Amino acid sequence: MAKYNVSVAETTESTVTLKIGFGEPAGNDEIVKDAEKAIEAVSQQVMGKTCLLNGPASLPVAFVLAHALLHICPAVAVFDPKLGHYVVAVSHSADYRTGDLL
């Protein structure tokens, strides 16, 4: 079983929602390797779309995901259950600014 999972939950013309989460228990030194492999596995489905992340991630995993996604996506937003919205965390697009709620 994987130590970290990434799967495409929903796709629209301009966005892709990724369900992310922990798998088999392990330390971050191992989990980040699985996170990198998992995001690479869905990269073709994500490329060019605004990416919406939904699920838990440790800080090291968040960096791995952000680094990979920002090479292929115009913006990345993360679901905040307290707000009930996705919060744009990083953007290279004129359509989104950091802090925008989606």
PyMOL CGO cylinders between C-alpha atoms (Angstrom):
from pymol import cmd
from pymol.cgo import CYLINDER

trace = [
    CYLINDER, 0.00, 0.00, 0.00, 1.16, 3.53, -0.74, 0.3, 1, 1, 1, 1, 1, 1,
    CYLINDER, 1.16, 3.53, -0.74, 2.24, 5.87, 2.02, 0.3, 1, 1, 1, 1, 1, 1,
    CYLINDER, 2.24, 5.87, 2.02, 0.53, 8.81, 0.29, 0.3, 1, 1, 1, 1, 1, 1,
    CYLINDER, 0.53, 8.81, 0.29, -2.30, 8.89, -2.22, 0.3, 1, 1, 1, 1, 1, 1,
    CYLINDER, -2.30, 8.89, -2.22, -3.33, 11.36, -4.90, 0.3, 1, 1, 1, 1, 1, 1,
    CYLINDER, -3.33, 11.36, -4.90, -6.30, 10.75, -7.18, 0.3, 1, 1, 1, 1, 1, 1,
    CYLINDER, -6.30, 10.75, -7.18, -8.39, 12.79, -9.57, 0.3, 1, 1, 1, 1, 1, 1,
    CYLINDER, -8.39, 12.79, -9.57, -11.79, 13.33, -7.96, 0.3, 1, 1, 1, 1, 1, 1,
    CYLINDER, -11.79, 13.33, -7.96, -13.36, 15.73, -10.47, 0.3, 1, 1, 1, 1, 1, 1,
    CYLINDER, -13.36, 15.73, -10.47, -12.38, 17.53, -13.66, 0.3, 1, 1, 1, 1, 1, 1,
    CYLINDER, -12.38, 17.53, -13.66, -13.94, 20.52, -15.43, 0.3, 1, 1, 1, 1, 1, 1,
    CYLINDER, -13.94, 20.52, -15.43, -12.73, 22.47, -18.44, 0.3, 1, 1, 1, 1, 1, 1,
    CYLINDER, -12.73, 22.47, -18.44, -10.55, 24.72, -16.29, 0.3, 1, 1, 1, 1, 1, 1,
    CYLINDER, -10.55, 24.72, -16.29, -10.07, 22.90, -12.95, 0.3, 1, 1, 1, 1, 1, 1,
    CYLINDER, -10.07, 22.90, -12.95, -9.12, 19.54, -11.56, 0.3, 1, 1, 1, 1, 1, 1,
    CYLINDER, -9.12, 19.54, -11.56, -9.87, 18.46, -8.01, 0.3, 1, 1, 1, 1, 1, 1,
    CYLINDER, -9.87, 18.46, -8.01, -7.38, 16.08, -6.42, 0.3, 1, 1, 1, 1, 1, 1,
    CYLINDER, -7.38, 16.08, -6.42, -8.24, 13.96, -3.41, 0.3, 1, 1, 1, 1, 1, 1,
    CYLINDER, -8.24, 13.96, -3.41, -5.09, 13.62, -1.35, 0.3, 1, 1, 1, 1, 1, 1,
    CYLINDER, -5.09, 13.62, -1.35, -4.31, 11.70, 1.82, 0.3, 1, 1, 1, 1, 1, 1,
    CYLINDER, -4.31, 11.70, 1.82, -2.10, 9.46, 3.86, 0.3, 1, 1, 1, 1, 1, 1,
    CYLINDER, -2.10, 9.46, 3.86, -1.89, 5.73, 3.31, 0.3, 1, 1, 1, 1, 1, 1,
    CYLINDER, -1.89, 5.73, 3.31, 0.27, 3.24, 5.14, 0.3, 1, 1, 1, 1, 1, 1,
    CYLINDER, 0.27, 3.24, 5.14, 1.90, 4.73, 8.27, 0.3, 1, 1, 1, 1, 1, 1,
    CYLINDER, 1.90, 4.73, 8.27, 5.44, 6.00, 7.69, 0.3, 1, 1, 1, 1, 1, 1,
    CYLINDER, 5.44, 6.00, 7.69, 7.74, 8.92, 8.39, 0.3, 1, 1, 1, 1, 1, 1,
    CYLINDER, 7.74, 8.92, 8.39, 7.80, 12.01, 6.21, 0.3, 1, 1, 1, 1, 1, 1,
    CYLINDER, 7.80, 12.01, 6.21, 11.13, 10.91, 4.73, 0.3, 1, 1, 1, 1, 1, 1,
    CYLINDER, 11.13, 10.91, 4.73, 9.23, 8.05, 3.05, 0.3, 1, 1, 1, 1, 1, 1,
    CYLINDER, 9.23, 8.05, 3.05, 5.87, 9.76, 2.59, 0.3, 1, 1, 1, 1, 1, 1,
    CYLINDER, 5.87, 9.76, 2.59, 7.33, 12.58, 0.45, 0.3, 1, 1, 1, 1, 1, 1,
    CYLINDER, 7.33, 12.58, 0.45, 8.71, 10.02, -2.01, 0.3, 1, 1, 1, 1, 1, 1,
    CYLINDER, 8.71, 10.02, -2.01, 5.28, 8.45, -2.45, 0.3, 1, 1, 1, 1, 1, 1,
    CYLINDER, 5.28, 8.45, -2.45, 3.66, 11.88, -2.73, 0.3, 1, 1, 1, 1, 1, 1,
    CYLINDER, 3.66, 11.88, -2.73, 6.05, 12.77, -5.54, 0.3, 1, 1, 1, 1, 1, 1,
    CYLINDER, 6.05, 12.77, -5.54, 5.30, 9.53, -7.40, 0.3, 1, 1, 1, 1, 1, 1,
    CYLINDER, 5.30, 9.53, -7.40, 1.56, 9.96, -6.87, 0.3, 1, 1, 1, 1, 1, 1,
    CYLINDER, 1.56, 9.96, -6.87, 1.48, 13.51, -8.24, 0.3, 1, 1, 1, 1, 1, 1,
    CYLINDER, 1.48, 13.51, -8.24, 3.58, 12.47, -11.23, 0.3, 1, 1, 1, 1, 1, 1,
    CYLINDER, 3.58, 12.47, -11.23, 1.04, 9.72, -11.97, 0.3, 1, 1, 1, 1, 1, 1,
    CYLINDER, 1.04, 9.72, -11.97, -1.78, 12.26, -12.40, 0.3, 1, 1, 1, 1, 1, 1,
    CYLINDER, -1.78, 12.26, -12.40, 0.26, 15.07, -13.97, 0.3, 1, 1, 1, 1, 1, 1,
    CYLINDER, 0.26, 15.07, -13.97, -1.14, 14.61, -17.49, 0.3, 1, 1, 1, 1, 1, 1,
    CYLINDER, -1.14, 14.61, -17.49, -4.70, 15.00, -16.18, 0.3, 1, 1, 1, 1, 1, 1,
    CYLINDER, -4.70, 15.00, -16.18, -3.74, 18.10, -14.18, 0.3, 1, 1, 1, 1, 1, 1,
    CYLINDER, -3.74, 18.10, -14.18, -1.59, 19.93, -16.72, 0.3, 1, 1, 1, 1, 1, 1,
    CYLINDER, -1.59, 19.93, -16.72, -2.81, 23.42, -17.62, 0.3, 1, 1, 1, 1, 1, 1,
    CYLINDER, -2.81, 23.42, -17.62, -5.73, 23.42, -15.17, 0.3, 1, 1, 1, 1, 1, 1,
    CYLINDER, -5.73, 23.42, -15.17, -6.21, 25.18, -11.87, 0.3, 1, 1, 1, 1, 1, 1,
    CYLINDER, -6.21, 25.18, -11.87, -5.63, 22.50, -9.25, 0.3, 1, 1, 1, 1, 1, 1,
    CYLINDER, -5.63, 22.50, -9.25, -7.87, 22.14, -6.21, 0.3, 1, 1, 1, 1, 1, 1,
    CYLINDER, -7.87, 22.14, -6.21, -6.43, 20.00, -3.39, 0.3, 1, 1, 1, 1, 1, 1,
    CYLINDER, -6.43, 20.00, -3.39, -8.72, 18.35, -0.87, 0.3, 1, 1, 1, 1, 1, 1,
    CYLINDER, -8.72, 18.35, -0.87, -7.39, 16.23, 1.99, 0.3, 1, 1, 1, 1, 1, 1,
    CYLINDER, -7.39, 16.23, 1.99, -4.68, 16.08, 4.61, 0.3, 1, 1, 1, 1, 1, 1,
    CYLINDER, -4.68, 16.08, 4.61, -0.99, 16.74, 4.01, 0.3, 1, 1, 1, 1, 1, 1,
    CYLINDER, -0.99, 16.74, 4.01, 2.01, 17.25, 6.24, 0.3, 1, 1, 1, 1, 1, 1,
    CYLINDER, 2.01, 17.25, 6.24, 4.11, 20.34, 5.63, 0.3, 1, 1, 1, 1, 1, 1,
    CYLINDER, 4.11, 20.34, 5.63, 6.84, 18.38, 3.75, 0.3, 1, 1, 1, 1, 1, 1,
    CYLINDER, 6.84, 18.38, 3.75, 4.16, 16.75, 1.55, 0.3, 1, 1, 1, 1, 1, 1,
    CYLINDER, 4.16, 16.75, 1.55, 2.55, 20.13, 0.87, 0.3, 1, 1, 1, 1, 1, 1,
    CYLINDER, 2.55, 20.13, 0.87, 5.89, 21.41, -0.43, 0.3, 1, 1, 1, 1, 1, 1,
    CYLINDER, 5.89, 21.41, -0.43, 6.33, 18.39, -2.71, 0.3, 1, 1, 1, 1, 1, 1,
    CYLINDER, 6.33, 18.39, -2.71, 2.83, 18.79, -4.12, 0.3, 1, 1, 1, 1, 1, 1,
    CYLINDER, 2.83, 18.79, -4.12, 3.13, 22.56, -4.58, 0.3, 1, 1, 1, 1, 1, 1,
    CYLINDER, 3.13, 22.56, -4.58, 6.50, 22.27, -6.28, 0.3, 1, 1, 1, 1, 1, 1,
    CYLINDER, 6.50, 22.27, -6.28, 5.28, 19.66, -8.76, 0.3, 1, 1, 1, 1, 1, 1,
    CYLINDER, 5.28, 19.66, -8.76, 1.96, 21.36, -9.46, 0.3, 1, 1, 1, 1, 1, 1,
    CYLINDER, 1.96, 21.36, -9.46, 3.33, 24.87, -9.97, 0.3, 1, 1, 1, 1, 1, 1,
    CYLINDER, 3.33, 24.87, -9.97, 5.38, 23.64, -12.90, 0.3, 1, 1, 1, 1, 1, 1,
    CYLINDER, 5.38, 23.64, -12.90, 2.23, 22.51, -14.73, 0.3, 1, 1, 1, 1, 1, 1,
    CYLINDER, 2.23, 22.51, -14.73, -0.74, 24.47, -13.28, 0.3, 1, 1, 1, 1, 1, 1,
    CYLINDER, -0.74, 24.47, -13.28, -1.57, 28.19, -13.39, 0.3, 1, 1, 1, 1, 1, 1,
    CYLINDER, -1.57, 28.19, -13.39, -2.84, 28.15, -9.79, 0.3, 1, 1, 1, 1, 1, 1,
    CYLINDER, -2.84, 28.15, -9.79, -3.20, 25.83, -6.80, 0.3, 1, 1, 1, 1, 1, 1,
    CYLINDER, -3.20, 25.83, -6.80, -5.94, 26.14, -4.19, 0.3, 1, 1, 1, 1, 1, 1,
    CYLINDER, -5.94, 26.14, -4.19, -6.39, 24.11, -1.00, 0.3, 1, 1, 1, 1, 1, 1,
    CYLINDER, -6.39, 24.11, -1.00, -9.69, 23.25, 0.66, 0.3, 1, 1, 1, 1, 1, 1,
    CYLINDER, -9.69, 23.25, 0.66, -10.23, 24.89, 4.05, 0.3, 1, 1, 1, 1, 1, 1,
    CYLINDER, -10.23, 24.89, 4.05, -13.05, 23.10, 5.89, 0.3, 1, 1, 1, 1, 1, 1,
    CYLINDER, -13.05, 23.10, 5.89, -13.47, 26.01, 8.32, 0.3, 1, 1, 1, 1, 1, 1,
    CYLINDER, -13.47, 26.01, 8.32, -14.23, 28.35, 5.41, 0.3, 1, 1, 1, 1, 1, 1,
    CYLINDER, -14.23, 28.35, 5.41, -15.99, 25.74, 3.30, 0.3, 1, 1, 1, 1, 1, 1,
    CYLINDER, -15.99, 25.74, 3.30, -14.04, 26.98, 0.26, 0.3, 1, 1, 1, 1, 1, 1,
    CYLINDER, -14.04, 26.98, 0.26, -10.81, 26.42, -1.59, 0.3, 1, 1, 1, 1, 1, 1,
    CYLINDER, -10.81, 26.42, -1.59, -8.18, 29.09, -0.83, 0.3, 1, 1, 1, 1, 1, 1,
    CYLINDER, -8.18, 29.09, -0.83, -5.78, 30.01, -3.62, 0.3, 1, 1, 1, 1, 1, 1,
    CYLINDER, -5.78, 30.01, -3.62, -2.38, 29.33, -2.09, 0.3, 1, 1, 1, 1, 1, 1,
    CYLINDER, -2.38, 29.33, -2.09, -0.21, 30.10, -5.12, 0.3, 1, 1, 1, 1, 1, 1,
    CYLINDER, -0.21, 30.10, -5.12, -0.95, 31.59, -8.52, 0.3, 1, 1, 1, 1, 1, 1,
    CYLINDER, -0.95, 31.59, -8.52, 0.91, 32.38, -11.72, 0.3, 1, 1, 1, 1, 1, 1,
    CYLINDER, 0.91, 32.38, -11.72, -2.37, 33.40, -13.36, 0.3, 1, 1, 1, 1, 1, 1,
    CYLINDER, -2.37, 33.40, -13.36, -3.98, 36.80, -13.76, 0.3, 1, 1, 1, 1, 1, 1,
    CYLINDER, -3.98, 36.80, -13.76, -7.31, 35.05, -13.09, 0.3, 1, 1, 1, 1, 1, 1,
    CYLINDER, -7.31, 35.05, -13.09, -6.48, 34.22, -9.47, 0.3, 1, 1, 1, 1, 1, 1,
    CYLINDER, -6.48, 34.22, -9.47, -4.74, 36.01, -6.62, 0.3, 1, 1, 1, 1, 1, 1,
    CYLINDER, -4.74, 36.01, -6.62, -3.35, 34.47, -3.44, 0.3, 1, 1, 1, 1, 1, 1,
    CYLINDER, -3.35, 34.47, -3.44, -6.14, 34.36, -0.88, 0.3, 1, 1, 1, 1, 1, 1,
    CYLINDER, -6.14, 34.36, -0.88, -9.00, 34.21, -3.40, 0.3, 1, 1, 1, 1, 1, 1,
    CYLINDER, -9.00, 34.21, -3.40, -11.80, 31.89, -2.30, 0.3, 1, 1, 1, 1, 1, 1,
    CYLINDER, -11.80, 31.89, -2.30, -13.13, 29.44, -4.86, 0.3, 1, 1, 1, 1, 1, 1,
]
cmd.load_cgo(trace, "trace")
